[in-house]
Amino acid sequence: MHVKRSLISSTGVNQKTIITTAVFVVLLLLFVALAIVPLLRGIAMNSKNLEAQYVKVLKASSAEVEAAEFLKFSQARAESFEQIESIFVDAETPVGFIEFLEEIAASSNLALKITPGTPKKQKGISWPVMDFQLASSASYPDFLRFLEKLENGPNLLSLKNTSLTRDRAVVGQENGAKEVSFTMFVEVFTGPLPKTSTP
């Protein structure tokens, strides 16, 4: 009988151990499902966020390095940039270009009539342009000297619609030299157009 009791109590202990182990396993699985899995998901999400932040920092530092390199480059080439800017006529006040025209006209022995146009943006041309009508009379060699100085000037320009007519011989000039009258349109490239105020 003692053996029987021992067998029953051992079977009861085994059942209790199995039940306890089963409950422990279920609780462990619940703990993993409710605590560990969300924690792992959070870690994965934080890892993705960290990676995105790292990419942003890399891009920002790359942009900062590029900006520093461009600043260094532009400071080293400041004189070249100034020369490039000087080839464009100021669209708001083209006084510098008009003075240049008057200077080369005077050094070429001719009195020049200058009529500036308005700056405009033309389709198919990268920069805005401004037209100037130039008119004068001079000896043919003086006209050629003026034209050469104009073409070799500091500004980016294009000659348009040049008309040249021969005048009668000027009395008192050696060899009966004749003067020519000319009219030409000069198209110069300008910097940015002035902003117009909107009412």
Secondary structure, 3 states (H helix, E strand, C coil): CHHHHHHHHHHHHHHHHHHHHHHHHHHHHHHHHHHHHHHHHHHHHHHHHHHHHHHHHHHHHHHHHHHHHHHHHHHHCHHHHHHHHHCCECCCCCHHHHHHHHHHHHHCCCCCEEEECCCECCCCCCCCEEEEEEEEEEEHHHHHHHHHHHHCCCCCEEEEEEEEEEEEECCCCHHHCEEEEEEEEEEEEECCCCCCCCC
